[in-house]
Amino acid sequence: MDGSPLERRLAAIDRASTRSLTDQLVGAVLDSIAAGELGPGEKLPPTRRLAELAGVNQLTAGRSYRRLAERGAVVSEVGRGTFVRAGAAAGGSARATGDASWQNYVLENERVSSAAWILSELAAHSADPASELIALSASYPAAEILPTDLLAAASTSAIARYGAGSFAYGPVAGHPEFRSELARLGRARGLDDDPASILVTTGARQAITLATRVVLRPGDKVACESPTYMGTIDALQAVQAEILPVPVGPDGFDIDALEALLRRHEIRLVALQPRLQNPTGCDLSRNGRERLVELARQHGFFILEDAVYADLRFSGRDPGPLRALAPSHVIYVDSFSKTVAPGLRAGWIAASGPVHDRLIAEKRRDDAQGALLPQQIMASFLAEGHYAEQLQRARAFYRERRDVLLNALDRDLASLASYTRPAGGGNVWVTLDQGCDDSRLYHDAVAAGVSFVPGSTMLVGRQQATHLRLSFGLLDAESIREGVRRLAAVVRAHRRELPALGSLPVN
Ligand SMILES: Cc1ncc(COP(=O)(O)O)c(C=O)c1O
């Protein structure tokens, strides 16, 4: 023994101690790192040598290295050996002081996508009603349109009716009466699903997550509308799918672009919102709907149809769900978050065939079941006919706000940008005439007291122009007008800059 500090510590291991040998060995290495005797990247003795030095068997030595690796202190590389990890000393002292920074050495590096980043920003910006910030970014329903009294009454009657049954475990697929009401609602919209085809989820967001997990494996190819809802991009990234963008134009999802992709790729899933798409508000054309379904049959892919905004149509005819055309191909995702109350987290999936059973299995794996009371509340809300009344109120309410936003844009932004004029939904998609760095624009806008969603967080792949999503649901008329005034001033200030697209991480 050459008597290095680590070796001296190992030699001092006490076989008579009540502390296990593994624990002592791990402690010796950690103490050596904390004392600076072992530096970052330094090679540790091979397992056999460690066992000799500590007077333990090789199994104990190997187990000790595994424990050290789990704690983020060392890293073992096949064929090379075991090394002290960079930052392991900080990890060691953090453990001692109860600080959580050691976790950074144990957890895998996280790459926060721009889609996930903006979702957390939105939640922060709309959490504080007293905030001075005008959140044109948040596509959340306004408090005054939530049917709070009706939901409170439905809650009281559900508890009176079900008693402890409102607070018990329930079926994985959801509360039976809620599923029956959802099937009835679907029939009124041209779907042919019986309650057994419906799986209740925690919002449409969980529905999207479950569908992507069931259908996709890492590396599978997905044709995804671009721009789209950030939660869909986030869910696709989480399963490590390869996301191929399909542009959304005035006729919605570009079927020619999808056909071109299908010639070169084996696509497993097509993800889109065929009606009142977030963020553009566009519908997929009638011809596009028929071609898409035909392609799904020919090529054998699933369609993930997100219909979260579809019931908020202010004018024109609803073309109805795509699922009605091809139930064995279309996984239909919906929720009452935009129409009734997002906090109920009342969402659902309608799907047929083996994929339906797998979705139920995935739901069980994820959270076993959703809370029953919100489902019972919504079952009675639907059964008593309140949904139709609520839709009528919500459509009038949001139509007025859309008009306020469009008028404000016409006044302040028309010379700087073009924008969609949606027939419903909650969002307007703005394209600036002159490109600029949307992340800098965003930060300057927030500093000026207004927020928007940077287009790059809703786009898949390269962006061709600078886009902003503005939402009209949450804010009253005066806030919308003031928000647009502030935004126009910030855009004007950026106009002199050279175009610098895509500074936010591209998804
Ligand atoms: C298009 C779209 N799909 C799904 C969701 C998620 O909805 P939920 O709040 O029901 O989870 C949203 C939320 O904004 C959305 O815009």
The ligand as a Gaussian input file, in Angstrom:
#p B3LYP/6-31G(d) Opt

LIG

0 1
 C      -55.160000      22.410000     -28.585000
 C      -55.111000      22.014000     -27.152000
 N      -55.175000      20.728000     -26.837000
 C      -55.135000      20.313000     -25.571000
 C      -55.021000      21.205000     -24.533000
 C      -54.966000      20.716000     -23.129000
 O      -56.238000      20.830000     -22.564000
 P      -56.561000      20.488000     -21.067000
 O      -56.511000      21.775000     -20.322000
 O      -57.933000      19.887000     -21.105000
 O      -55.561000      19.520000     -20.573000
 C      -54.940000      22.572000     -24.808000
 C      -54.773000      23.533000     -23.729000
 O      -54.568000      24.692000     -23.919000
 C      -54.980000      22.983000     -26.156000
 O      -54.891000      24.265000     -26.495000

